[in-house]
């Protein structure tokens, strides 16, 4: 995302739908860029992990 767009991510609010393998990776990467991350998940166990 950072290479393909010319957007500063710091302080942006981001919603991630699903907390599987891809969602976890996106969450970590976006938090590392300074984003405020919100996660939606329908599985209660995965929701607790988030």
Chimera marker file (.cmm) of the C-alpha trace (Angstrom):
<marker_set name="trace">
<marker id="1" x="0.000" y="0.000" z="0.000" r="1" g="1" b="0" radius="0.5"/>
<marker id="2" x="2.690" y="2.451" z="0.912" r="1" g="1" b="0" radius="0.5"/>
<marker id="3" x="4.575" y="1.920" z="-2.346" r="1" g="1" b="0" radius="0.5"/>
<marker id="4" x="1.522" y="1.901" z="-4.621" r="1" g="1" b="0" radius="0.5"/>
<marker id="5" x="-0.054" y="5.059" z="-3.188" r="1" g="1" b="0" radius="0.5"/>
<marker id="6" x="1.410" y="8.382" z="-2.215" r="1" g="1" b="0" radius="0.5"/>
<marker id="7" x="-0.594" y="8.654" z="1.029" r="1" g="1" b="0" radius="0.5"/>
<marker id="8" x="0.657" y="9.359" z="4.527" r="1" g="1" b="0" radius="0.5"/>
<marker id="9" x="-0.946" y="6.749" z="6.794" r="1" g="1" b="0" radius="0.5"/>
<marker id="10" x="-0.076" y="8.231" z="10.195" r="1" g="1" b="0" radius="0.5"/>
<marker id="11" x="-3.216" y="9.068" z="12.197" r="1" g="1" b="0" radius="0.5"/>
<marker id="12" x="-5.627" y="7.638" z="9.618" r="1" g="1" b="0" radius="0.5"/>
<marker id="13" x="-8.493" y="5.443" z="10.812" r="1" g="1" b="0" radius="0.5"/>
<marker id="14" x="-8.627" y="2.032" z="9.121" r="1" g="1" b="0" radius="0.5"/>
<marker id="15" x="-11.248" y="-0.742" z="9.334" r="1" g="1" b="0" radius="0.5"/>
<marker id="16" x="-10.137" y="-4.344" z="8.804" r="1" g="1" b="0" radius="0.5"/>
<marker id="17" x="-12.906" y="-6.845" z="8.063" r="1" g="1" b="0" radius="0.5"/>
<marker id="18" x="-11.891" y="-10.218" z="9.481" r="1" g="1" b="0" radius="0.5"/>
<marker id="19" x="-9.024" y="-11.173" z="11.762" r="1" g="1" b="0" radius="0.5"/>
<marker id="20" x="-7.572" y="-14.172" z="9.938" r="1" g="1" b="0" radius="0.5"/>
<marker id="21" x="-4.031" y="-14.480" z="8.649" r="1" g="1" b="0" radius="0.5"/>
<marker id="22" x="-4.369" y="-11.560" z="6.223" r="1" g="1" b="0" radius="0.5"/>
<marker id="23" x="-6.221" y="-9.382" z="8.723" r="1" g="1" b="0" radius="0.5"/>
<marker id="24" x="-3.560" y="-9.956" z="11.377" r="1" g="1" b="0" radius="0.5"/>
<marker id="25" x="-0.789" y="-9.025" z="8.951" r="1" g="1" b="0" radius="0.5"/>
<marker id="26" x="-2.604" y="-5.909" z="7.761" r="1" g="1" b="0" radius="0.5"/>
<marker id="27" x="-3.302" y="-4.896" z="11.346" r="1" g="1" b="0" radius="0.5"/>
<marker id="28" x="0.345" y="-5.143" z="12.355" r="1" g="1" b="0" radius="0.5"/>
<marker id="29" x="1.564" y="-3.345" z="9.234" r="1" g="1" b="0" radius="0.5"/>
<marker id="30" x="-0.923" y="-0.496" z="9.528" r="1" g="1" b="0" radius="0.5"/>
<marker id="31" x="-0.289" y="-0.047" z="13.246" r="1" g="1" b="0" radius="0.5"/>
<marker id="32" x="3.401" y="0.142" z="12.413" r="1" g="1" b="0" radius="0.5"/>
<marker id="33" x="2.638" y="3.012" z="10.030" r="1" g="1" b="0" radius="0.5"/>
<marker id="34" x="0.793" y="4.878" z="12.787" r="1" g="1" b="0" radius="0.5"/>
<marker id="35" x="-2.809" y="4.116" z="11.831" r="1" g="1" b="0" radius="0.5"/>
<marker id="36" x="-5.723" y="3.787" z="14.219" r="1" g="1" b="0" radius="0.5"/>
<marker id="37" x="-7.012" y="0.278" z="13.440" r="1" g="1" b="0" radius="0.5"/>
<marker id="38" x="-10.543" y="-1.031" z="14.004" r="1" g="1" b="0" radius="0.5"/>
<marker id="39" x="-11.310" y="-4.723" z="13.431" r="1" g="1" b="0" radius="0.5"/>
<marker id="40" x="-14.648" y="-6.368" z="12.659" r="1" g="1" b="0" radius="0.5"/>
<marker id="41" x="-14.992" y="-10.111" z="13.197" r="1" g="1" b="0" radius="0.5"/>
<marker id="42" x="-17.979" y="-12.466" z="13.452" r="1" g="1" b="0" radius="0.5"/>
<marker id="43" x="-16.141" y="-15.371" z="15.105" r="1" g="1" b="0" radius="0.5"/>
<marker id="44" x="-16.152" y="-14.734" z="18.885" r="1" g="1" b="0" radius="0.5"/>
<marker id="45" x="-12.789" y="-16.451" z="19.471" r="1" g="1" b="0" radius="0.5"/>
<marker id="46" x="-11.033" y="-14.430" z="16.776" r="1" g="1" b="0" radius="0.5"/>
<marker id="47" x="-12.756" y="-11.284" z="18.053" r="1" g="1" b="0" radius="0.5"/>
<marker id="48" x="-11.233" y="-11.850" z="21.488" r="1" g="1" b="0" radius="0.5"/>
<marker id="49" x="-7.779" y="-12.257" z="19.932" r="1" g="1" b="0" radius="0.5"/>
<marker id="50" x="-8.184" y="-8.946" z="18.119" r="1" g="1" b="0" radius="0.5"/>
<link id1="1" id2="2" r="1" g="1" b="0" radius="0.2"/>
<link id1="2" id2="3" r="1" g="1" b="0" radius="0.2"/>
<link id1="3" id2="4" r="1" g="1" b="0" radius="0.2"/>
<link id1="4" id2="5" r="1" g="1" b="0" radius="0.2"/>
<link id1="5" id2="6" r="1" g="1" b="0" radius="0.2"/>
<link id1="6" id2="7" r="1" g="1" b="0" radius="0.2"/>
<link id1="7" id2="8" r="1" g="1" b="0" radius="0.2"/>
<link id1="8" id2="9" r="1" g="1" b="0" radius="0.2"/>
<link id1="9" id2="10" r="1" g="1" b="0" radius="0.2"/>
<link id1="10" id2="11" r="1" g="1" b="0" radius="0.2"/>
<link id1="11" id2="12" r="1" g="1" b="0" radius="0.2"/>
<link id1="12" id2="13" r="1" g="1" b="0" radius="0.2"/>
<link id1="13" id2="14" r="1" g="1" b="0" radius="0.2"/>
<link id1="14" id2="15" r="1" g="1" b="0" radius="0.2"/>
<link id1="15" id2="16" r="1" g="1" b="0" radius="0.2"/>
<link id1="16" id2="17" r="1" g="1" b="0" radius="0.2"/>
<link id1="17" id2="18" r="1" g="1" b="0" radius="0.2"/>
<link id1="18" id2="19" r="1" g="1" b="0" radius="0.2"/>
<link id1="19" id2="20" r="1" g="1" b="0" radius="0.2"/>
<link id1="20" id2="21" r="1" g="1" b="0" radius="0.2"/>
<link id1="21" id2="22" r="1" g="1" b="0" radius="0.2"/>
<link id1="22" id2="23" r="1" g="1" b="0" radius="0.2"/>
<link id1="23" id2="24" r="1" g="1" b="0" radius="0.2"/>
<link id1="24" id2="25" r="1" g="1" b="0" radius="0.2"/>
<link id1="25" id2="26" r="1" g="1" b="0" radius="0.2"/>
<link id1="26" id2="27" r="1" g="1" b="0" radius="0.2"/>
<link id1="27" id2="28" r="1" g="1" b="0" radius="0.2"/>
<link id1="28" id2="29" r="1" g="1" b="0" radius="0.2"/>
<link id1="29" id2="30" r="1" g="1" b="0" radius="0.2"/>
<link id1="30" id2="31" r="1" g="1" b="0" radius="0.2"/>
<link id1="31" id2="32" r="1" g="1" b="0" radius="0.2"/>
<link id1="32" id2="33" r="1" g="1" b="0" radius="0.2"/>
<link id1="33" id2="34" r="1" g="1" b="0" radius="0.2"/>
<link id1="34" id2="35" r="1" g="1" b="0" radius="0.2"/>
<link id1="35" id2="36" r="1" g="1" b="0" radius="0.2"/>
<link id1="36" id2="37" r="1" g="1" b="0" radius="0.2"/>
<link id1="37" id2="38" r="1" g="1" b="0" radius="0.2"/>
<link id1="38" id2="39" r="1" g="1" b="0" radius="0.2"/>
<link id1="39" id2="40" r="1" g="1" b="0" radius="0.2"/>
<link id1="40" id2="41" r="1" g="1" b="0" radius="0.2"/>
<link id1="41" id2="42" r="1" g="1" b="0" radius="0.2"/>
<link id1="42" id2="43" r="1" g="1" b="0" radius="0.2"/>
<link id1="43" id2="44" r="1" g="1" b="0" radius="0.2"/>
<link id1="44" id2="45" r="1" g="1" b="0" radius="0.2"/>
<link id1="45" id2="46" r="1" g="1" b="0" radius="0.2"/>
<link id1="46" id2="47" r="1" g="1" b="0" radius="0.2"/>
<link id1="47" id2="48" r="1" g="1" b="0" radius="0.2"/>
<link id1="48" id2="49" r="1" g="1" b="0" radius="0.2"/>
<link id1="49" id2="50" r="1" g="1" b="0" radius="0.2"/>
</marker_set>
